[in-house]
Amino acid sequence: MTAGANEVEVEVVDLFEQEVTLHGEQHRIPVVLLRDAATREVHVPVGSCEGLAIRIAIDGQVFPRPLTHDLALRLLEKMSAHLQRVVIDRLSPEESRALLHLETQTGSLAVESRPGDAVALALRADVPLFVTEDVLAGGGTQDTLG
């Protein structure tokens, strides 16, 4: 599926921990490193559960029973809906958001998601991951959990 006019395809390069200040306290949080073809990067802070799900997908680990994001994809499949692509379109301390672009029997639709969940789903479904130019230009924030 092709990108919108303001969207740039990125790939997940790595997941690492970064020390950040949240509400005046130091914390170590997982951060997903995304990079486009021009080697521009964006850091996407995610929650610890999403970080683990992303690490499992990056490492290609398989479990005998579906984990949460695997289950979500199975549910979509059972409802004849398919994840086509993911777009992270907001990444700020005030609001972070990704859109899951689905194809259903009745047409296309977009569902809001946290960026961390969206990345975990994109990796499992092997679908393209995009960020908007605004997100890419910002490079990510250090006090936003996606």
N, C-alpha and C positions, 0 to 999 in steps of 0.2 A: 504494500500500500504506500502511496506517495505522501510526502510531507506537504503541509500547508505552506503558504507563502512565507510565513514568519517562523517556520520550524526547521530545525537542523537535526539530522540523525546523529546520534551519539552511541558509543559503546561503553559498556561497563569495563573499566580497566582494573579496578581493585576495590577492596573494602578494607578500611583501616580504622583505628581508633584515634580520636583527636581530643585533646583536652580543651574544654570550653568553659566559659562562665555562663551559667544559667541562673537567673534570679539571684545574682550576687555570690553564687557558690561554684566551686570548681567541680567539673564532672568529666569523665571520659565517655565519649559517645561514638557509636559507629558512624562512619562517613563513607558514602559511595563516591568513588572517583569516576566521573564520566568524561569522555573525550570525543571531540568531533574529528573529521578527516583532516582539518587544518591544525590539529593538535591543540585547539582551545579546550580548556578544562573547566569543569564545574564540580564543586564538592556539594553533595547532597547529604546533610545530616539525617539519620533515620533512627527510629526507636530500636531498642536492643532486640526485640523479637523479630522485627523486620530485618535487622542486620544479620541475625542468625539464619533466617530464611534465605537471604541473599547469598551468604557464605556457602550454605548447603548447595544452592543452585550453581554458583561459580565452580565449586569443587566437583560438581556432578554426582553428589551423593544420592543414593536411592534408598528409600525405606520401604519395608513391606506393606505398610498402610499409608494412605495419603496424609501428608501434613496439611495445614490450613490452606496454603496457597494452591496446593495440588487439588485439594477438595473443591476450592472455588472454581478452578478450571473444569473439573469434572461436572460440577453443577451446571456451568454454562453449557457444556457439551450436551448434557441430558436435556437441556431446554432449547437445543438447536441454536445456540448462540456461540459465536467464536470471537475471541479476542483478535483484533486485526493489528492494532498498534497502540502504543502508549505515548502520551505527550505530557511532559512536566511543563506547566505553563505559569506557575507561580512558586516563588521560593523567597520568602522574606520572613522576618520575625513576626509579622502580623498575620500572614496567611501563606501556607504552602499547599499546593494542589497539583494533582495530575489528573488527566482524563484518560479513561479506558475507552477506546473506540471499538465498539462491538458491531458485528454483523449478525442480525437476527432474521427470522423468517419474515418479519414485517418491515425490515429495512435496517438502516444504520442508526446507532444511537451512541451517545457518550455518557459515561458514568463517572462522577467525581470519585477521587481516591486520594489517599495520602501518597506522596511520592515513594516512600519506602515499600508500601504494598504494591504499587504499580510496577516498580523495578523488579520485585520478586516475581510477580506474575509474568512480566515480559520475558524474563530469563527462562522461566519454566515453559512458557508457550512458544519460545523461540520466535518472537515477533519483534519488529523494529521498535526502537526506543528513540524518542525525539525530545528535544527541549526547545523552547522558544528562544529567539534571539535575545529577548530581555533577560531571561534566566541565564543564558550563556554569557551575556555581557556582565552580569552581576557576579559570576564566578561562584555563587553559593554564599551562604551565610553561616556564621558560626554559632548562632543561638536559635536556630530553627530546627525543630524535629519534624521530619517528614515521614 
